[in-house]
Amino acid sequence: MPGRVARGLVATDNYRAGEQAGQYLVRALGGRGTVALLRLRPDVTSTTERERGFRQAAEAGGLQVLLDVYVGEDRQLAVQALQGQVDQLDGLFTPNSTSSRAVLAALRRLGKTGQLLHVGFDGDPLLIEALRSGEIHSLYIQQAHLLGFRAVQLAARAARGELPAERVVVALDAERIDQGNLAQWEQTQLQNTLSGQP
């Protein structure tokens, strides 16, 4: 109904996800090096929070953000942004699946996949295969099953009148997936799908 405020929210902690990506690149690069932040769009709150968390963590850890631009879903725009800077970069962050795919395509066109630490976000089949082949170094992936499970739990509590007066917010971490834990992650996803459990 118009004017009603949701009593609860279950969502990925987007700032924390970006922060974790920045902290990971800091560790992977030993606190030294140059990175790129290839943003989606300024009007998307979730990715803006990931971008903000990434930049703050990367700079706090000693990395230089050499390139910080919006590329959206446009691979040609990503090529234009990267082609003059890519040889000076040690790593980069893309905040969602479409920006990750656009930048992956740009790096392929520039012949640079696998040559710098590309940390992306979300895990569609194309990105998972790029991770498997070493073209992408890591992906931060939202815990979809757990998000749904916690949302149903929260709705059940609301139906029983068990929610407090203040709005309930459940913020979940994203998972970092790389070649080392990809097979285990895929097995867990399959088990979750079959069992219906998070």
Secondary structure, 3 states (H helix, E strand, C coil): CCCCCCCEEEEECHHHHHHHHHHHHHHHCCCCCEEEEEECCCCCHHHHHHHHHHHHHHHHCCCEEEEEEECCCCHHHHHHHHHCCHHHCCEEECCCHHHHHHHHHHHHHCCCCCCCEEEEECCCHHHHHHHHHCCCCEEEECCHHHHHHHHHHHHHHHHCCCCCCCCEEEEECCEEECCCCHHHHHHHHHHHHHHCCC
